[in-house]
């Protein structure tokens, strides 16, 4: 449906309650129109979801549930939702109309000043903390979903929409996930269950870009970007933004940890680490207020800074056992939306076998306290006056049973299985077959196999099949990337 058709259709649906005025935005999550609510005579934004999902019952149910749940959020840094409605194949929600600029427009010109970056991160983190304590994870934090209103306040939008889209039947598959690759957490990229720490990672990517003027992971291939989020460490911020306070740099790098357990436990902890002068707890995050110079004039004060410092060389990749399958792509302004599935059984993580630790056995010897020695005269007198003592035979000491050699030997852990791994990518992506068995789509990351020789095929309709033979040895990873060429007509 074209924008003009959507304008007319929405206008007819809301007639008498809202006057639809103009198209104000378009993105991967839908189209946004400016309207006037007649009963209260106030401007509102109406976001209409993609029409191709209108007949998907699972999506409709999840959309209505998630949107109504998000509508219960009451926080000064979250754009409030006023209504959630459906009309046949038209699904939309009405929210507060915010005048200002999206963060992705602001940072296009380069890095932001330190104080503005801290303030935006602090307010966004408090808003996310408010949502997380109510069981809501955003799942798609990125600059396009962060607004800076005319008063300089940070405002988050699109809560719960990613989760609703994830339920669409055309996307259903084991371990599926939807998000924006450049801001996607490692666990989200792997199709795992996510919690608030995934939003923390995504917000840290936003903070990194605000300070460095670039993303932590960049590449022409989306597959490679996803791979880097999972396996590579981001370039050090200190090398690109030398005026950044150390505590801010450390906070962002901690929030960018691959393992969610290595990040901050809550968004409130992250907010406090970024801006220690404004500590916040879970009980405070429902109404954060920065009183000292809080307002940001989006027209004058957020002035992009020129990038400084050398660009560091990316670090080497490191492996993890995971299988990614990219099965669908939907484009839109403000980001690219990928849908991924497990594509089969993920390879288990196999670590280096740890050497057994022998228990330390200490020989303890009882301390003997010597008696004081009397003088010779005193001793003679005491002997003459004191009856001979009764000497008692000491009780035999019970010796502990001697340990056998088997008992003394520390328990041995079972030996790790002899396995190796293959990582396969293709441009464009294709389906991987190993020894005639379909494994999944590329990128295939650290797929576990026993040592041996295998025939690798990467197939894609309309392209020539890439065929290769690889020899795999234990504890090693074979990396292959195949350029696929179109078949001649």
ZIWO-V444631 format. One record per residue. N is the residue number from 0. RES is the residue in three letters. BURIAL is I if it has 24 or more other ideal C-beta (glycine too) atoms within 12 Angstrom, else O. Layout:
n | res | burial
N | RES | BURIAL
N | RES | BURIAL
This chain:
n | res | burial
0 | UNK | O
1 | UNK | O
2 | UNK | O
3 | UNK | O
4 | UNK | O
5 | UNK | I
6 | UNK | I
7 | UNK | O
8 | UNK | I
9 | UNK | I
10 | UNK | I
11 | UNK | O
12 | UNK | I
13 | UNK | I
14 | UNK | O
15 | UNK | O
16 | UNK | O
17 | UNK | I
18 | UNK | O
19 | UNK | I
20 | UNK | O
21 | UNK | O
22 | UNK | I
23 | UNK | I
24 | UNK | I
25 | UNK | O
26 | UNK | I
27 | UNK | I
28 | UNK | I
29 | UNK | I
30 | UNK | I
31 | UNK | I
32 | UNK | I
33 | UNK | I
34 | UNK | I
35 | UNK | O
36 | UNK | I
37 | UNK | O
38 | UNK | O
39 | UNK | O
40 | UNK | O
41 | UNK | O
42 | UNK | I
43 | UNK | I
44 | UNK | I
45 | UNK | I
46 | UNK | I
47 | UNK | I
48 | UNK | I
49 | UNK | I
50 | UNK | I
51 | UNK | O
52 | UNK | I
53 | UNK | I
54 | UNK | O
55 | UNK | I
56 | UNK | O
57 | UNK | O
58 | UNK | I
59 | UNK | I
60 | UNK | O
61 | UNK | I
62 | UNK | I
63 | UNK | I
64 | UNK | O
65 | UNK | I
66 | UNK | I
67 | UNK | O
68 | UNK | I
69 | UNK | I
70 | UNK | I
71 | UNK | O
72 | UNK | I
73 | UNK | O
74 | UNK | I
75 | UNK | I
76 | UNK | I
77 | UNK | I
78 | UNK | I
79 | UNK | I
80 | UNK | I
81 | UNK | I
82 | UNK | I
83 | UNK | I
84 | UNK | I
85 | UNK | I
86 | UNK | O
87 | UNK | O
88 | UNK | O
89 | UNK | I
90 | UNK | I
91 | UNK | I
92 | UNK | I
93 | UNK | I
94 | UNK | I
95 | UNK | I
96 | UNK | I
97 | UNK | I
98 | UNK | O
99 | UNK | I
100 | UNK | I
101 | UNK | I
102 | UNK | I
103 | UNK | I
104 | UNK | O
105 | UNK | I
106 | UNK | I
107 | UNK | O
108 | UNK | O
109 | UNK | O
110 | UNK | I
111 | UNK | I
112 | UNK | I
113 | UNK | I
114 | UNK | I
115 | UNK | I
116 | UNK | I
117 | UNK | I
118 | UNK | I
119 | UNK | I
120 | UNK | I
121 | UNK | I
122 | UNK | I
123 | UNK | I
124 | UNK | I
125 | UNK | I
126 | UNK | I
127 | UNK | I
128 | UNK | I
129 | UNK | I
130 | UNK | I
131 | UNK | I
132 | UNK | I
133 | UNK | I
134 | UNK | O
135 | UNK | I
136 | UNK | I
137 | UNK | I
138 | UNK | I
139 | UNK | I
140 | UNK | I
141 | UNK | I
142 | UNK | I
143 | UNK | I
144 | UNK | I
145 | UNK | I
146 | UNK | I
147 | UNK | I
148 | UNK | I
149 | UNK | O
150 | UNK | O
151 | UNK | I
152 | UNK | I
153 | UNK | I
154 | UNK | I
155 | UNK | I
156 | UNK | I
157 | UNK | I
158 | UNK | I
159 | UNK | I
160 | UNK | I
161 | UNK | I
162 | UNK | I
163 | UNK | I
164 | UNK | I
165 | UNK | I
166 | UNK | I
167 | UNK | I
168 | UNK | O
169 | UNK | O
170 | UNK | I
171 | UNK | O
172 | UNK | I
173 | UNK | O
174 | UNK | I
175 | UNK | I
176 | UNK | I
177 | UNK | I
178 | UNK | I
179 | UNK | I
180 | UNK | I
181 | UNK | I
182 | UNK | I
183 | UNK | I
184 | UNK | I
185 | UNK | I
186 | UNK | I
187 | UNK | I
188 | UNK | I
189 | UNK | I
190 | UNK | I
191 | UNK | I
192 | UNK | O
193 | UNK | I
194 | UNK | I
195 | UNK | I
196 | UNK | I
197 | UNK | I
198 | UNK | I
199 | UNK | I
200 | UNK | I
201 | UNK | I
202 | UNK | I
203 | UNK | I
204 | UNK | I
205 | UNK | I
206 | UNK | I
207 | UNK | I
208 | UNK | I
209 | UNK | I
210 | UNK | I
211 | UNK | I
212 | UNK | I
213 | UNK | I
214 | UNK | I
215 | UNK | I
216 | UNK | I
217 | UNK | I
218 | UNK | O
219 | UNK | O
220 | UNK | O
221 | UNK | I
222 | UNK | I
223 | UNK | I
224 | UNK | I
225 | UNK | I
226 | UNK | I
227 | UNK | I
228 | UNK | I
229 | UNK | I
230 | UNK | I
231 | UNK | I
232 | UNK | I
233 | UNK | I
234 | UNK | I
235 | UNK | I
236 | UNK | I
237 | UNK | I
238 | UNK | O
239 | UNK | I
240 | UNK | I
241 | UNK | O
242 | UNK | O
243 | UNK | I
244 | UNK | O
245 | UNK | O
246 | UNK | O
247 | UNK | I
248 | UNK | I
249 | UNK | O
250 | UNK | I
251 | UNK | I
252 | UNK | I
253 | UNK | I
254 | UNK | I
255 | UNK | I
256 | UNK | I
257 | UNK | I
258 | UNK | O
259 | UNK | I
260 | UNK | O
261 | UNK | O
262 | UNK | I
263 | UNK | I
264 | UNK | O
265 | UNK | I
266 | UNK | I
267 | UNK | I
268 | UNK | I
269 | UNK | I
270 | UNK | I
271 | UNK | I
272 | UNK | I
273 | UNK | I
274 | UNK | I
275 | UNK | O
276 | UNK | O
277 | UNK | I
278 | UNK | O
279 | UNK | I
280 | UNK | O
281 | UNK | I
282 | UNK | O
283 | UNK | I
284 | UNK | I
285 | UNK | I
286 | UNK | O
287 | UNK | I
288 | UNK | O
289 | UNK | I
290 | UNK | O
291 | UNK | O
292 | UNK | O
293 | UNK | I
294 | UNK | I
295 | UNK | I
296 | UNK | O
297 | UNK | I
298 | UNK | O
299 | UNK | O
300 | UNK | O
301 | UNK | I
302 | UNK | O
303 | UNK | O
304 | UNK | I
305 | UNK | O
306 | UNK | I
307 | UNK | O
308 | UNK | O
309 | UNK | O
310 | UNK | O
311 | UNK | O
312 | UNK | O
313 | UNK | I
314 | UNK | O
315 | UNK | O
316 | UNK | O
317 | UNK | O
318 | UNK | I
319 | UNK | I
320 | UNK | I
321 | UNK | I
322 | UNK | I
323 | UNK | I
324 | UNK | I
325 | UNK | I
326 | UNK | I
327 | UNK | I
328 | UNK | O
329 | UNK | I
330 | UNK | O
331 | UNK | I
332 | UNK | I
333 | UNK | I
334 | UNK | I
335 | UNK | I
336 | UNK | I
337 | UNK | I
338 | UNK | I
339 | UNK | I
340 | UNK | I
341 | UNK | I
342 | UNK | I
343 | UNK | I
344 | UNK | O
345 | UNK | I
346 | UNK | I
347 | UNK | O
348 | UNK | O
349 | UNK | I
350 | UNK | O
351 | UNK | O
352 | UNK | O
353 | UNK | O
354 | UNK | O
355 | UNK | O
356 | UNK | O
357 | UNK | O
358 | UNK | O
359 | UNK | O
360 | UNK | O
361 | UNK | O
362 | UNK | O
363 | UNK | O
364 | UNK | O
365 | UNK | O
366 | UNK | O
367 | UNK | O
368 | UNK | O
369 | UNK | O
370 | UNK | O
371 | UNK | O
372 | UNK | O
373 | UNK | O
374 | UNK | O
375 | UNK | O
376 | UNK | O
377 | UNK | O
378 | UNK | O
379 | UNK | O
380 | UNK | O
381 | UNK | O
382 | UNK | O
383 | UNK | O
384 | UNK | O
385 | UNK | O
386 | UNK | O
387 | UNK | O
388 | UNK | O
389 | UNK | O
390 | UNK | O
391 | UNK | O
392 | UNK | O
393 | UNK | O
394 | UNK | O
395 | UNK | O
396 | UNK | O
397 | UNK | O
398 | UNK | O
399 | UNK | O
400 | UNK | O
401 | UNK | O
402 | UNK | O
403 | UNK | O
404 | UNK | O
405 | UNK | O
406 | UNK | O
407 | UNK | O
408 | UNK | O
409 | UNK | O
410 | UNK | O
411 | UNK | O
412 | UNK | O
413 | UNK | O
414 | UNK | O
415 | UNK | O
416 | UNK | O
417 | UNK | O
418 | UNK | I
419 | UNK | I
420 | UNK | I
421 | UNK | I
422 | UNK | I
423 | UNK | I
424 | UNK | I
425 | UNK | I
426 | UNK | O
427 | UNK | I
428 | UNK | I
429 | UNK | I
430 | UNK | I
431 | UNK | I
432 | UNK | I
433 | UNK | I
434 | UNK | O
435 | UNK | O
436 | UNK | O
437 | UNK | O
438 | UNK | I
439 | UNK | I
440 | UNK | I
441 | UNK | I
442 | UNK | I
443 | UNK | I
444 | UNK | I
445 | UNK | I
446 | UNK | I
447 | UNK | I
448 | UNK | I
449 | UNK | O
450 | UNK | O
451 | UNK | O
452 | UNK | O
453 | UNK | I
454 | UNK | O
455 | UNK | I
456 | UNK | I
457 | UNK | I
458 | UNK | I
459 | UNK | I
460 | UNK | O
461 | UNK | O
462 | UNK | O
463 | UNK | O
464 | UNK | O
465 | UNK | I
466 | UNK | O
467 | UNK | O
468 | UNK | O
469 | UNK | I
470 | UNK | O
471 | UNK | I
472 | UNK | O
473 | UNK | O
474 | UNK | O
475 | UNK | O
476 | UNK | I
477 | UNK | I
478 | UNK | I
479 | UNK | I
480 | UNK | I
481 | UNK | I
482 | UNK | O
483 | UNK | I
484 | UNK | O
485 | UNK | O
486 | UNK | O
487 | UNK | O
488 | UNK | O
